[in-house]
């Protein structure tokens, strides 16, 4: 498809490009080649091709969700630094909200024996 110099300058103006005469001549050839290629793509018979949202068929790459037995409570609590009454024991993070002033600077860590640090 042949393009005129005026058409190339119009496209350049729409793209807010300032082109020299040499650039207009170069782009005239390049744009004509691009439009010829687009015309070839438009000639492909697509009447019997269903629309698609992805170029490849999506597939579930995850394993089937099969129920399995979980850990027994004792097994789950075994690596915990502290446990109490079948639950994880953690440092208290919410203090008495009626107390004045900021909360003490406690890192909330436990010793290796599961005792709270002083």
C-alpha positions in Angstrom: 0.0 0.0 0.0 1.6 3.2 -1.1 1.4 6.2 1.3 1.7 9.8 0.3 4.0 12.2 2.1 0.9 14.1 3.3 -0.4 10.9 5.0 2.9 10.3 6.7 3.0 13.9 8.0 -0.5 13.5 9.2 0.3 10.4 11.2 3.4 12.2 12.6 1.3 15.2 13.6 -1.2 12.9 15.4 1.8 11.3 17.3 3.2 14.8 17.9 6.4 14.0 16.1 8.4 16.6 14.2 9.9 14.8 11.2 12.6 16.0 8.7 12.1 15.4 5.0 14.5 12.5 5.2 12.6 10.9 8.0 9.3 11.3 6.2 10.7 9.5 3.2 12.1 6.7 5.4 8.8 6.3 7.4 6.8 6.4 4.2 8.4 3.1 3.1 8.3 1.6 6.6 4.7 2.5 7.2 3.7 1.1 3.8 5.4 -2.2 4.7 3.6 -2.4 8.0 0.2 -1.7 6.4 0.9 -4.3 3.8 1.6 -6.9 6.5 -1.6 -5.9 8.4 -3.5 -6.3 5.2 -2.1 -9.9 4.8 -3.2 -10.7 8.4 -6.7 -9.4 7.6 -7.0 -11.9 4.7 -6.7 -14.9 7.0 -10.0 -16.9 7.2 -11.3 -16.6 10.7 -15.0 -17.2 10.3 -14.8 -20.7 11.8 -12.3 -19.8 14.6 -14.0 -19.3 18.0 -13.0 -16.2 19.9 -10.5 -16.9 22.7 -9.2 -15.0 25.7 -5.7 -16.7 25.8 -3.4 -18.0 23.1 -2.8 -21.3 24.9 -5.4 -23.5 26.5 -5.2 -23.0 30.3 -4.6 -26.2 32.2 -4.6 -26.9 35.9 -1.0 -27.4 36.9 -1.8 -28.1 40.5 -2.4 -31.5 42.0 -5.9 -32.7 42.8 -7.1 -31.5 46.2 -7.3 -34.8 48.1 -8.1 -34.8 51.8 -5.3 -36.2 54.0 -4.9 -36.7 57.7 -3.3 -33.7 59.4 -0.9 -33.6 62.3 -1.9 -34.9 65.7 -2.1 -32.0 68.2 1.0 -33.4 70.0 3.0 -33.5 66.7 2.0 -29.9 65.8 2.9 -28.6 69.2 6.2 -30.5 69.4 8.4 -27.9 67.7 6.8 -25.0 69.5 8.9 -23.1 72.1 6.0 -23.2 74.5 2.6 -25.0 74.7 -0.1 -25.0 77.3 -3.3 -27.0 77.5 -2.9 -28.3 73.9 -2.4 -24.8 72.5 0.6 -22.7 71.4 1.7 -20.4 74.2 2.6 -16.9 72.9 3.6 -13.7 74.7 0.7 -11.4 75.5 0.7 -8.5 73.0 -2.4 -6.6 74.2 -2.0 -4.9 77.5 -4.4 -3.2 79.9 -5.7 -0.4 77.7 -6.7 1.7 80.7 -3.1 2.0 81.8 -1.5 5.3 81.2 1.6 5.6 79.0 3.1 3.5 76.3 3.5 -0.2 76.6 6.9 -1.5 77.9 9.5 -2.2 75.3 9.3 -6.0 75.5 10.5 -8.1 72.5 8.0 -10.8 73.5 10.6 -13.5 73.1 10.7 -16.7 75.1 13.7 -18.6 76.4 14.5 -22.1 75.0 12.8 -23.7 78.0 9.5 -21.9 77.1 9.7 -19.4 80.0 8.9 -15.8 79.4 12.0 -13.6 79.5 12.2 -11.2 82.5 
